Structure formats: C-alpha cells, structure tokens
Amino acid sequence: MLLTATNTGSVPCNAYGAPYLRWDDGQAATTFLEASKPQAVLTLAPGESAYAGIMYQSADGSGSEGHTARALGVLFGNRAGDGSTGPSVRLTLPNGGVHTDSSAWVTYWQSRSEDALAW
C-alpha cells in the first residue's frame, strides 16, 4: 500500500522519519524498514507530498497468524525521532480491510511514490 501525506498549509513543513502505524487499535507501532531511511529530513513546500510504502504481510507467510484490520491509525514522527507528535489520523482500509501480521513494515517518508513502493 502507499500512504501519502500532503502539506496543506501555507509554509514548508518537515516529514521526520517514518509514520507510526497502528492496525485497528493495536498496541505497538509497525516496524520501520531501516533500509529505506533517507539521507536527510524531507521538507515539503505547500502542496507537496511525502510517501511511505506499507507492507502489511510478507509474501512468504513468515509472520504470525495475524488478523484482518479494518482501520489504520497514522501518527507523525517528532523531530527527535523518539516518538510521535500531533493528533493521529484514522483511515478506513479498502475492501473491508486487509490481512496483516507480525511481518508488517513501513518505509521512511520518501519524496517520490516510486521510491516508497520500490521496497
């Protein structure tokens, strides 16, 4: 899946690290894919977007049994990289939900959708 965050404000903003994802009302955030970490913080001018790729279960079935999630909670990383900031956003997942398991991961914010989906 592709997650898109767009700066709808009137001044530049930074997309720090990776988005914190929670499937339904899960306790733990989804693992960050460390290999996708960019060289620098992504700064978005008004109207620009940042992208994160989401793998909700591995193709080889290596994760735990899992469950069908119907919603995805998204929180934005803080400047220090040690937690989230601001309110969360709750998104309804397509097609009645997606099956996710312990193998799920999310990329760091990328400047191009192609880069986010390349992982």
N, C-alpha and C positions, 0 to 999 in steps of 0.2 A: 504494500500500500504506500501511497505517497501522502505525506502531511505537508500542507502549505500554510505558512504564516505570512501575512501581508501587513506592512506598515501603513495603517490608515490614518496616521497622524500627519502633522504638518512640519515635523522636524525629524532628522535622522534618529534611528534607534539601533541598538546592538542586539543581535541574537547570540547569546552566550551558550557555549557548549552544545548540549543536546536537549531535546524536550523530555521532560519527565512524563512517562505514560503510565496510566493505571487502567487496567481492563476491568470494566464494571466498577465494583467497589473494592478491588484488590488492595492488599496491604502494602506490597512492595512495588517500587517502580521497575519498569522494564530495563533490562541490561543495555548499556550503551555499547555500540560497536566501536571499539577503540581504534581499529584500523581506519575508520572514516574520519578521524579527528583532523580538522583543517589546520593550516599553519598559523592562522590568525582569526581573531574575532570577526564575525560577519556583520558589517554595518549596512543597514538598509535605509536608503533615502525614501522619502514619502512615495508611496505607490509601489515600491519594490518588495519582492517576496524572498523568503528563505524556505528551504525544502529539507525534509527529513524522510528517509526511507524506513519503512516498518516491515519487518519480517515477523509474522505472528505465529508461525510454527515452521520447523525445519522440514524440508522435503524428505529427509531420510527417516523421519519419525523418532529422532533421538531424544526428544523432550518427554516430559512426564505426560500422563494421560490427558490433562488439560480440560478445557470446558469451552462452551460457546459463549463468547462475550457479545453483549448487545450494545454496549456503550464504551467509549474511550475517554478517559479524563486526561487532559493535557495541561501541564504546568510548564512555565518557562524558567530556565536556569538563571541563577543570580550571577553577578559579576565575579564573585569569589570562586564560583564553581563547586560550592559545597551544599547546594540546596536550591530551592525554588523561590520565585518572587511573584508577587501579584496574585490575582484570583485565577482559579482554574477554569478551563473551558471543557464542557462535556459535549461530546459528539456522538450522535447515533450512528452505529455501524451499518453498512449496506446489507441488503439481502437478509434481514432478520438476524444479523450477527456473523461473526467469524469464529472459527475454532482456533483457540490459542493454547499454548502450553509453555513449559519452562524454557524452551529453546528460543523464545521470542527475543528480539533485539530491535533497537532503533539507532539510526545513524546520527551523527552530529549534524547540525544545521549546515546546509550546503547552499551555494549561490545559484546552482543550476539544478533543475529537476533531474536531468540526465545523470548527474553525479550522484544524487541521492539514491537513484534507482539502480546504479551500477553495482552495488554491493550485493 
